[in-house]
Amino acid sequence: MIVGGNERMEAQYENICREHGCKAKIFTKEHGSLKKKLGTPDLLILFISTVSHKMVLSVTQEARKSSIPVARVHTSSATALRAALREHCLNAV
């Protein structure tokens, strides 16, 4: 699951995740409560620079309750996403 990032890059984020053998839910903006949409992902990637502080707090709180690992990435670039996936995914290419 990816929280934050740029709306224009959503398709690119999905392609990058597919390259690494992952399926991604992407939330660039908060539409209603993310708590209900969180589910049980294997990894939560937070693009810190493009997310509100309130959104970061609520998502990390839910992730902590469900024991979901969180990768905090400062920039929302394709390169930063690839690096986070390489670091955290077993199926990294």
N, C-alpha and C positions, 0 to 999 in steps of 0.2 A: 504494500500500500504506500502510495506517495501522497504526502500532504504538503501543499504549497507548490511553488513553481510558477511558470508562465502558461497562460491558457493556450497561447499559440504553439507551445511545444508539447502539448499533450500527446499528439500522435507520435512524435519523436520519442517521448518517454516510453510509450507502449512498445515501440519497435525495439528500443534498447533492452527493455525487460525481456521481450521475447527472445532476443539474441542470447540472453543469459539463462534461458529456460525458465523464466518466471512469468506469471500472469499478474497484471497490476491493476489495482483500483486507483484512480487518480482524482484527487480533490484539490483543485487549485484555489477554490473559494469555499467558504462555509455556507452551504445551502441547508439550513435547518441544523439539527443536532448531528454531529459526526459520531457521537457516542453510539447511536443506534445503527449507524452504517459501518462501524469499525469491523465487526465480525472477529475472526481469528486469523489474521494474516501471519505469515512466517516472519516478516520483517516490516517495520514501519520506517519509512524514510521521510524525514522532516527537512524541507528546504527552509532553513531558518530565516534567510534574508527576505523571503517573500510571504511570510506568514505572520499574522498578528500574534502578539504575546498571549492573548486570551485563548486563541486557538491552540497554540503550542501547549499551554498548561492543561487544557481539557483533554487533548489527545494523549499527551504523555501520562496523565493521571489514569486514563482508561487502559493504556498499554501496560502500565505498571500493575494494575489490578489483574490483568489477564496474562501477565508474564510474557509480553510480546517484546522482542528486542527492538530498540530504537536506534537508528543511525541519524545523527544530526549532521546535516551537510549545509555549509554556509552559503554556497552559491547554488543557483538552480540551473546550471549548465549541463549539457549532455555529458561532458567529460567528468564532472563531479558525480553524476549518477552512475556512470560506468565504474568509477573508482569505488563507490559505495557498494555496488553489486559485486564487484570482484572481491572485495574484502569480506562480505557477509554471506555470499551464496556459495553453496557447495558445487553447483553446476556451472560455475563461472568459466567462461571461454577465454 
